[in-house]
């Protein structure tokens, strides 16, 4: 897929980017190359390839799932205007 100068100007306008008129041919060429590369990648058969979250077999280091704060729900709800069964009650906004 190739773009024309008018399409590049439209894209720049939509992205709220100011581009120099003399650089539009470069943008046309670069963006057309990117779109051609994406089209080329879309033709690759990936039916047997499992999706990956990361190209390396990296494992996220996780901290232990331990409670570190004191439960203060009763304290916080004691100053609320209205509560019921541990939930905050708020006025109806949408009728």
N, C-alpha and C positions, 0 to 999 in steps of 0.2 A: 504494500500500500504506500503510495506516495502522496505527500501533501503539497499544496501550492502556497504561494505567498499570502493569498487572502485567508487561507485556513490558519496559517501561523499567526497572522494578525488577529484573527478571531479568538484563537486560543490564548494569546497574550492578553487580549482585552478581558476575556472571561476570568483569567487568573490575576487580573489587575497588575500586570507587569508592563513596564515601559521598556520597549526594545528599540534599539537604534535601527533606523531604516536600512543602513548599509550592511547590517548583520543578518537581515532576514534570509538571504540565500543560504547562509551557513546554518541557520535554524531549520530551514526547509530540509536541507541535506541530512542534518543530524537527526531530526525527528523522523524523517522517512526511513533512515537506517535503523532506528530503534523499532519502529513499527514492522519493518521487514524482518528483523531478528525475532520479534514476538511471533509473527506468522510462521517463521521457520521452527520455532520451539513448539508451536501448536501442532505441527505435523508429526512430532515424535510420538511413538506408541509408548504410553506409560501405563498400560493396562495391568502389567504384572509388578509394578513398583509400588511399594507401600509408602504412604505419606510419612514424612519425617518432620519433627519439630525443629531439628538442628542437624546440620550436615555431619557433625561429629557425634560420637557416642558419648555425649556429655551428660552427666547426671547432676541435677540440682541439689546442692547441699541444703538440707532442711533443718530447721531448729526443732527441738522437741515440742510437741503440742501439749504444753503445760499451762495451766491457769496461773497468771502472775498478778492479777488484781483481785481485790476483795469485792465480793458481791455487795453493791450499794443500792440495789433496786428499790428496797423499801424506803431508804433515806430520800432518794430522788423522787419517788412517787408520793412521799408525804407532803412535798411542797407543790405538787401538781394540782391544778384546779379540779380535775375529775379523772378518776381511774376506775377500772373494773376488771377483776380477775387478772391483775398484773399488767393490764394494757392501759395506755393513755387514751382518754376519750377527748375528741376534738369536735368543734361545731361542724355541722354539715355545710359544705361549700357549694356543692352542685345539687340543685333541686331536681 
